[in-house]
Amino acid sequence: MDFGPDYFRDVPLKGLGVGVNPADFHPAYLADGAVDFFEITAPSSRHRGPAPYLRAHERAEREAAGFRRRGVRELAGAATVLVHSTNVNPVYAQPPTEDDLTELRELLTIADAPWVTEDLGVWLMSERHVYPHFMPLPLTAETLVVATANIRFVQEVLGRPFNAEFPPMTYVAGDMHAFDFFARLCEATGCGMCVDVGHVLSYQVARGASPTADLHRLPWDSVTEIHFAGGRIDLVREGFVYHDDHGDHDVVSVCLDLIDEVVETAPHLRAIALELFGARRPERALQRLAAVRSRPSVASWLAGVVPARPPLPDLTSSRARVRSLSVGLFDVLHSDRPLSGERLVHAGPDLADVFAVNERRRWDYDRRSRLLALGTGIAAYYPATAGWIQRLRGWSVERLHDRLIATLDGTAPLSAATAARAMRSLLPDTPLLQELLDCESWMNACVADEPVAPERHWGVDIDAAIEGLSEVDGSPEGFRAKVTLAYLGDGRFGRSGGVVAVQADETGPVECGSARCCTGD
């Protein structure tokens, strides 16, 4: 049974959700409509055995932390559910049987899911034990022939399209370009494609290409879904390697850029999922999801708005600029004098503006990175105040950091005092924000062992101030409160009713091979 772009065009928009194993579900994901859908992993019916005692201990710890095991059957009635499988295994020589797919067909019916997604890799082998991990598929014509036949059979049995997810590839085996493989597979079967931007990045890094190289070769009309997750890029002896973490780590910045590329190019995109296999900090996951939701490309997609192309200049000004560029370029290239800044200036501003665009982008990347690094160092003394200045001023992070840095000079080292002066110069006329700055100043003084009172009364709740920054309609009035804080030592603060939640990020790097996968656990 073929499906194809016409089918995907008619699938309702699912929005922005999370991908979880059943054991990763937390009730916080159901609050306030922050999550539009859940993509639940259904484990392989062919490799389901009893869990070892260590897993039982981990499950008890998860439940003690508030996590509740919820599979497709338990969540289908309470939320929109998509199905992620580890059972189809369509690129292996031995095809699945109709019996192998019985449970999966039942789950798709219960969830009323429009497709079933699975990483296109080798999950199961009769000759070797692979599951619950999988191997990248060999990119060959023979693999394409096998996958085409298997997926056609799977779609016939399930009555739903298969959604082929681009798998992680830390090495490349085969002579076909992976993007061409997926394009030909989608064309031959009518299946969909899920672009996992981290997995795509791993492929690009493995073959030594830029993250966006050859994206035009993807089957854009068949792209239905985006996956993204926390991760990191390591520089090892063998070269750069991308690792998916799937847990509580930040999303690599270029993966966010890749999300923009897919959102702006795929006409039938219907779902974007943050994968949270093994994540243990729901509040952090929701913050990452909210950050992606607020990206202009994603916000426009959710609103059903097609981003407008920038208008073209008028013909008269275009003729003048083309003439200027052509003459300037000719004069620079047909001269016995070497290229220099002086020669570019002499050739005119139009040529200077388009000269070495890629090099300018590199400089701009470095500019933004340095702005972020230095600005974050200043804002770190007053994170709540800085966040509210940014919100109330309507500034971007870059604008906030630009203004903070501009207030400093080299006459004094960076400290809480110099950072406070920078913050104070940018404060809107909001008394509550002044109180918040004073509160954070006192906290900095306590940590620095300055002679200040170890207990203070405040008219603001700093916990509420920080939480309010993640709320779409948050305002300073939301953290007005009478609070007594006491310094407990070692950077900890107490209050009536509990410990202040302001704390350092305790997540660390994930060792190679230890990242959680979509096992259905």
For each residue, the residues with C-beta under 8 A, 3 or more apart:
1: 152 155 156 159 190
2: 152 155 189 190
3: 6 7 8 155 161 190 191 192
4: 7 8 186 190 222
5: 8 9 221 222 267 268
6: 3 9 10
7: 3 4 10 11 161 190
8: 3 4 5 11 161 192 221 222 224 268 270
9: 5 6 267 268
10: 6 7
11: 7 8 14 114 115 224 268 270
12: 270
13: 270 271 302 304
14: 11 17 36 37 80 82 270 271
15: 36 37 271 272 302
16: 35 36 272 273 274 289 292 293 298 302
17: 14 35 36 37 38 39 80 82 271 272 273 274
18: 29 35 38 39 273 274 275 276 285 289
19: 38 39 40 41 84 227 273 274 275 276 277 518
20: 24 25 38 39 40 41 275 276 277 279
21: 24 40 41 277 278 516 518 519 520 521
22: 25 40 41 69 70 71 74 520 521
23: 59 62 67 69 521
24: 20 21 67 276 277 278 279
25: 20 22 29 38 67 68 69 70 75
26: 29 66 67 68 282
27: 30 31 66 68
28: 31 66 282 283 286
29: 18 25 26 34 35 38 282 285 286
30: 27 35 78 79
31: 27 28 34
32:
33: 36
34: 29 31 286 289 290
35: 16 17 18 29 30 38 79 286 289
36: 14 15 16 17 33 80
37: 14 15 17 79 80 81 82 271 273
38: 17 18 19 20 25 29 35 75 79 80 81 82
39: 17 18 19 20 81 82 83 84 117 271 273 275
40: 19 20 21 22 70 71 72 75 81 82 83 84 111
41: 19 20 21 22 84 85 86 277 518 519 520
42: 71 72 83 84 85 86 87 103 104 107 520
43: 47 48 86 87 132 519 520 521
44: 47 48 85 86 87 89 123 124 131 132 520
45: 48 87 100 102 103 104
46: 87 100 124
47: 43 44 124 131 132
48: 43 44 45
49:
50:
51: 55 56 59 521
52: 55 56
53: 56 57
54: 57 58
55: 51 52 58 59 521
56: 51 52 53 59 60
57: 53 54 60 61
58: 54 55 61 62
59: 23 51 55 56 62 63 69
60: 56 57 63 64
61: 57 58 64 65
62: 23 58 59 65 67 280
63: 59 60 66 67 68 69
64: 60 61
65: 61 62 280
66: 26 27 28 63 282
67: 23 24 25 26 62 63 280
68: 25 26 27 63
69: 22 23 25 59 63 74
70: 22 25 40 74 75
71: 22 40 42 74 75
72: 40 42 75 76 81 83 107 110 111
73: 76 107 110
74: 22 69 70 71 78
75: 25 38 40 70 71 72 78 79 81
76: 72 73 79 81 110 111 112
77:
78: 30 74 75
79: 30 35 37 38 75 76
80: 14 17 36 37 38
81: 37 38 39 40 72 75 76 111 113
82: 14 17 37 38 39 40 111 113 114 115 117 271 273
83: 39 40 42 72 104 107 108 111 113 115 116 117
84: 19 39 40 41 42 116 117 118 518
85: 41 42 44 88 104 116 117 118
86: 41 42 43 44 118 123 131 132 134 518 519 520
87: 42 43 44 45 46 96 100 101 103 104 118 123 124
88: 85 96 101 104 116 118 123 150 154 162
89: 44 92 96 118 122 123 124
90: 95 96 118 120 146 147 150 151 154 162 164
91: 120 121 122 137 143 146 147 150
92: 89 95 122 123 124 125 146 150
93: 146
94: 126
95: 90 92 149 150 153
96: 87 88 89 90 100 101 150 153 154
97: 100 101
98: 101 102 157
99: 102
100: 45 46 87 96 97
101: 87 88 96 97 98 104 105 154 157 158
102: 45 98 99 105 106
103: 42 45 87 106 107
104: 42 45 83 85 87 88 101 107 108 116 158
105: 101 102 108 109 157 158 159
106: 102 103 109 110
107: 42 72 73 83 103 104 110 111 113
108: 83 104 105 111 112 113 116 158 159 160
109: 105 106 112
110: 72 73 76 106 107
111: 40 72 76 81 82 83 107 108
112: 76 108 109
113: 81 82 83 107 108 116 160
114: 11 82 160 161 270
115: 11 82 83 160 161 162 163 192 224
116: 83 84 85 88 104 108 113 158 160 161 162 163
117: 39 82 83 84 85 163 165 194 225
118: 84 85 86 87 88 89 90 123 162 163 164 165
119: 123 134 165 166 167 168 196 199 518
120: 90 91 137 147 164 165 166 167 182 185
121: 91 134 135 136 137 167
122: 89 91 92 125 130 134 135 136 137
123: 44 86 87 88 89 92 118 119 130 131 134
124: 44 46 47 87 89 92 130 131
125: 92 122 128 129 130
126: 94
127:
128: 125
129: 125
130: 122 123 124 125 133 134 135
131: 44 47 86 123 124 134
132: 43 44 47 86 517 519 520 521
133: 130 517
134: 86 119 121 122 123 130 131 167 517
135: 121 122 130
136: 121 122 167 168 169 170 171 172 173
137: 91 120 121 122 143 147 167 174
138: 142 143 173 174
139: 143 172 173 174 175 176 177 178 181
140: 143 144 174 175 176
141: 144 145 176
142: 138 145 146
143: 91 137 138 139 140 146 147 174 181
144: 140 141 147 148 176 181 184 185 188
145: 141 142 148 149
146: 90 91 92 93 142 143 149 150
147: 90 91 120 137 143 144 150 151 185
148: 144 145 151 152 185 188 189
149: 95 145 146 152 153
150: 88 90 91 92 95 96 146 147 153 154
151: 90 147 148 154 155 162 164 185 189 191
152: 1 2 148 149 155 156 189
153: 95 96 149 150 156 157
154: 88 90 96 101 150 151 157 158 162
155: 1 2 3 151 152 158 159 160 161 162 189 190 191
156: 1 152 153 159
157: 98 101 105 153 154
158: 101 104 105 108 116 154 155 162
159: 1 105 108 155 156
160: 108 113 114 115 116 155
161: 3 7 8 114 115 116 155 190 191 192
162: 88 90 115 116 118 151 154 155 158 189 191 192
163: 115 116 117 118 191 192 193 194 224 225
164: 90 118 120 151 182 185 186 191 192 193 194
165: 117 118 119 120 193 194 196 199 225 227
166: 119 120 178 182 193 194 195 196 199 200 203
167: 119 120 121 134 136 137 196 199
168: 119 136 196 198 199 202 203 242 244
169: 136 172 178 199 202 203 206
170: 136 202 206 241 242
171: 136 206
172: 136 139 169 178 203 206 207
173: 136 138 139
174: 137 138 139 140 143
175: 139 140
176: 139 140 141 144 180 181
177: 139 180 181 214 217
178: 139 166 169 172 181 182 203
179: 182 183 214 215 217 218
180: 176 177 183 184 217
181: 139 143 144 176 177 178 184 185
182: 120 164 166 178 179 185 186 193 218 219
183: 179 180 186 187 217 218 219
184: 144 180 181 187 188
185: 120 144 147 148 151 164 181 182 188 189 191
186: 4 164 182 183 189 190 191 192 193 219 222
187: 183 184 219
188: 144 148 184 185
189: 2 148 151 152 155 162 185 186
190: 1 2 3 4 7 155 161 186
191: 3 151 155 161 162 163 164 185 186 222
192: 3 8 115 161 162 163 164 186 222 223 224 225
193: 163 164 165 166 182 186 218 219 222 223 224 225
194: 117 163 164 165 166 223 224 225 226 227
195: 166 200 218 223 225 226 227 258 262 266
196: 119 165 166 167 168 199 200 226 227 228 229
197: 200 201 226 227 228 255 258 259 262
198: 168 201 202 227 228 229 231 242 244 252 255
199: 119 165 166 167 168 169 196 202 203 227 244
200: 166 195 196 197 203 204 211 258
201: 197 198 204 205 211 233 242 252 254 255 258
202: 168 169 170 198 199 205 206 241 242 244
203: 166 168 169 172 178 199 200 206 207
204: 200 201 207 209 210 211 213
205: 201 202 208 209 233 239 240 241 242
206: 169 170 171 172 202 203 241
207: 172 203 204
208: 205 239
209: 204 205 213 214
210: 204 213
211: 200 201 204 254 257 258
212: 215 257 258 261
213: 204 209 210
214: 177 179 209 217
215: 179 212 218 261 265
216:
217: 177 179 180 183 214
218: 179 182 183 193 195 215 223
219: 182 183 186 187 193 222 223
220: 223 265 266 267
221: 5 8 266 267 268
222: 4 5 8 186 191 192 193 219 268
223: 192 193 194 195 218 219 220 262 265 266 268 269
224: 8 11 115 163 192 193 194 266 268 269 270 271
225: 117 163 165 192 193 194 195 269 270 271 272 273
226: 194 195 196 197 259 262 263 269 271 272 273
227: 19 165 194 195 196 197 198 199 273 275
228: 196 197 198 251 255 256 259 272 273 274 275 292
229: 196 198 244 245 246 251 274 275 276 277
230: 244 245 246 247 248 249 250 251 279 288
231: 198 242 243 244 245 246 249 251 252 255
232: 242 243 245 249 252 509 510
233: 201 205 240 241 242 243 252
234: 240 241 242 243 512
235: 239 240
236: 239 240 241
237:
238: 241
239: 205 208 235 236
240: 205 233 234 235 236
241: 170 202 205 206 233 234 236 238 512
242: 168 170 198 201 202 205 231 232 233 234 252
243: 231 232 233 234 510 512 515
244: 168 198 199 202 229 230 231 275 515
245: 229 230 231 232 248 249 510 515 516
246: 229 230 231 275 276 277 278 279 515 516 517 518
247: 230 276 277 278 279 280 510 515 516
248: 230 245 279 280 281 284 285 507
249: 230 231 232 245 507 510
250: 230 288
251: 228 229 230 231 255 256 288 292
252: 198 201 231 232 233 242 255 256
253: 256 257
254: 201 211 257 258
255: 197 198 201 228 231 251 252 258 259
256: 228 251 252 253 259 260 292 295
257: 211 212 253 254 260 261
258: 195 197 200 201 211 212 254 255 261 262
259: 197 226 228 255 256 262 263 272 292 295 297 298
260: 256 257 263 264 295 297 298
261: 212 215 257 258 264 265
262: 195 197 223 226 258 259 265 266 269
263: 226 259 260 266 269 272 297 298 300 301
264: 260 261 297 307
265: 215 220 223 261 262
266: 195 220 221 223 224 262 263 269
267: 5 9 220 221
268: 5 8 9 11 221 222 223 224
269: 223 224 225 226 262 263 266 272 301
270: 8 11 12 13 14 114 224 225
271: 13 14 15 17 37 39 82 224 225 226
272: 15 16 17 225 226 228 259 263 269 292 298
273: 16 17 18 19 37 39 82 225 226 227 228
274: 16 17 18 19 228 229 285 288 289 292
275: 18 19 20 39 227 228 229 244 246 518
276: 18 19 20 24 229 246 247 279 285
277: 19 20 21 24 41 229 246 247 515 516 517 518 519
278: 21 24 246 247 515 516
279: 20 24 230 246 247 248 276 282 284 285
280: 62 65 67 247 248
281: 248 284 285 507
282: 26 28 29 66 279 285 286
283: 28 286 287
284: 248 279 281 287 288
285: 18 29 248 274 276 279 281 282 288 289
286: 28 29 34 35 282 283 289 290 470
287: 283 284 290 291 470
288: 230 250 251 274 284 285 291 292
289: 16 18 34 35 274 285 286 292 293
290: 34 286 287 293 294 470
291: 287 288 294 295
292: 16 228 251 256 259 272 274 288 289 295 298
293: 16 289 290 298 299 302
294: 290 291 298 299
295: 256 259 260 291 292 298 299
296: 299 300 307
297: 259 260 263 264 300 301 307
298: 16 259 260 263 272 292 293 294 295 301 302
299: 293 294 295 296 302 303
300: 263 296 297 303 305 306 307
301: 263 269 297 298 304 305
302: 13 15 16 293 298 299
303: 299 300
304: 13 301
305: 300 301
306: 300
307: 264 296 297 300
308:
309:
310:
311:
312: 318
313: 317 318 321
314: 317 318
315: 318 319
316: 319 320
317: 313 314 320 321
318: 312 313 314 315 321 322
319: 315 316 322 323
320: 316 317 323 324
321: 313 317 318 324 325 350
322: 318 319 325 326
323: 319 320 326 327
324: 320 321 327 328 348 350 351
325: 321 322 328 329 350 351 354
326: 322 323 329 330
327: 323 324 330 331 348
328: 324 325 331 332 347 348 350 351
329: 325 326 332 333 347 351
330: 326 327 333 334
331: 327 328 334 335 346 347
332: 328 329 335 339 343 344 347 351
333: 329 330
334: 330 331
335: 331 332 343
336:
337: 340 343
338: 343
339: 332 343 344
340: 337 343 344
341: 344 345
342: 345 346
343: 332 335 337 338 339 340 346 347
344: 332 339 340 341 347 351 352 355
345: 341 342 352
346: 331 342 343
347: 328 329 331 332 343 344 351 352
348: 324 327 328 351 352
349: 352 353
350: 321 324 325 328 353 354
351: 324 325 328 329 332 344 347 348 354 355
352: 344 345 347 348 349 355
353: 349 350
354: 325 350 351 357
355: 344 351 352 360
356: 359 360
357: 354 360 361
358: 361 362
359: 356 362 363
360: 355 356 357 363 364
361: 357 358 364 365
362: 358 359 365 366
363: 359 360 366 367
364: 360 361 367 368
365: 361 362 368 369
366: 362 363 369 370
367: 363 364 370 371
368: 364 365 371 372 398
369: 365 366 372 373
370: 366 367 373 374
371: 367 368 374 375 398 401 402 405
372: 368 369 375 376 397 398 401
373: 369 370 376 377
374: 370 371 377 378 401 405
375: 371 372 378 379 397 400 401 402 404 405
376: 372 373 379 380 401
377: 373 374 380 414
378: 374 375 381 386 401 404 405 408 414 419 422
379: 375 376 382 383 386 400 401 404 419
380: 376 377 383
381: 378 415 416 419 420 440 444
382: 379 385 386 419 420 423 437 440 441 444
383: 379 380 386 387 440 466 502
384: 387 388 436 440 462 465 466 469 502
385: 382 388 389 423 427 433 436 437 440
386: 378 379 382 383 389 390 400 404 423
387: 383 384 390 391 465 466 469
388: 384 385 391 392 433 436 465 469 476
389: 385 386 392 393 395 400 423 426 427 428 433
390: 386 387 393 395 396 397 399 400
391: 387 388 394 469 474
392: 388 389 428 430 433 476
393: 389 390 399 400 426 428
394: 391
395: 389 390 399 400 403
396: 390 399 400
397: 372 375 390 400 401
398: 368 371 372 401 402
399: 390 393 395 396 402 403
400: 375 379 386 389 390 393 395 396 397 403 404 426
401: 371 372 374 375 376 378 379 397 398 404 405
402: 371 375 398 399 405 406
403: 395 399 400 406 407 426
404: 375 378 379 386 400 401 407 408 419 422 423 426
405: 371 374 375 378 401 402 408
406: 402 403
407: 403 404 421 422 425 426
408: 378 404 405 414 418 422
409: 412
410:
411:
412: 409 415 418
413: 418
414: 377 378 408 418 419
415: 381 412 418 419
416: 381 419 420 441 444 445 448
417: 420 421
418: 408 412 413 414 415 421 422
419: 378 379 381 382 404 414 415 416 422 423
420: 381 382 416 417 423 424 437 441 444
421: 407 417 418 424 425
422: 378 404 407 408 418 419 425 426
423: 382 385 386 389 404 419 420 426 427 437
424: 420 421 427 437
425: 407 421 422
426: 389 393 400 403 404 407 422 423
427: 385 389 423 424 430 433 434 437
428: 389 392 393 433
429:
430: 392 427 433 434 476
431: 434 435
432: 435 436 459 460 476 477 479 480
433: 385 388 389 392 427 428 430 436 437 476
434: 427 430 431 437 438
435: 431 432 438 439 458 459 460
436: 384 385 388 432 433 439 440 460 462 465 476 479
437: 382 385 420 423 424 427 433 434 440 441
438: 434 435 441 442 458
439: 435 436 442 443 456 458 460 462 485
440: 381 382 383 384 385 436 437 443 444 462
441: 382 416 420 437 438 444 445
442: 438 439 445 446 452 456 485
443: 439 440 446 447 462 485 487 493 502
444: 381 382 416 420 440 441 447 448
445: 416 441 442 448 450 452
446: 442 443 449 450 452 454 487 493
447: 443 444 487 491
448: 416 444 445
449: 446
450: 445 446
451:
452: 442 445 446
453: 456
454: 446 486 487
455: 484 485 486 487
456: 439 442 453 484 485
457: 482 483 484
458: 435 438 439 461 462 482 483 484 485
459: 432 435 480 481 482 483
460: 432 435 436 439 464 465 479 480 481 483
461: 458 464 465 479 480 481 483
462: 384 436 439 440 443 458 465 466 479 483 485 500 502
463: 466 467 500 501 502
464: 460 461 467 468 478 479 481
465: 384 387 388 436 460 461 462 468 469 476 478 479
466: 383 384 387 462 463 469 501 502
467: 463 464 470 471 474
468: 464 465 471 474 475 476 478 479
469: 384 387 388 391 465 466 474
470: 286 287 290 467 474
471: 467 468 474 478
472:
473:
474: 391 467 468 469 470 471 478
475: 468 478
476: 388 392 430 432 433 436 465 468 479 480
477: 432 480
478: 464 465 468 471 474 475
479: 432 436 460 461 462 464 465 468 476
480: 432 459 460 461 476 477
481: 459 460 461 464
482: 457 458 459
483: 457 458 459 460 461 462 495 496
484: 455 456 457 458 495 496
485: 439 442 443 455 456 458 462 493 494 495 500
486: 454 455 493 494 495
487: 443 446 447 454 455 492 493
488: 492 493 494 499
489: 492
490:
491: 447 503 504
492: 487 488 489 499 500
493: 443 446 485 486 487 488 499 500 502
494: 485 486 488 498 499 500
495: 483 484 485 486 498 499 500
496: 483 484
497:
498: 494 495
499: 488 492 493 494 495
500: 462 463 485 492 493 494 495
501: 463 466
502: 383 384 443 462 463 466 493
503: 491 506
504: 491
505:
506: 503
507: 248 249 281
508:
509: 232
510: 232 243 245 247 249 514 515
511: 514
512: 234 241 243
513:
514: 510 511
515: 243 244 245 246 247 277 278 510
516: 21 245 246 247 277 278 519
517: 132 133 134 246 277
518: 19 21 41 84 86 119 246 275 277
519: 21 41 43 86 132 277 516
520: 21 22 41 42 43 44 86 132
521: 21 22 23 43 51 55 132
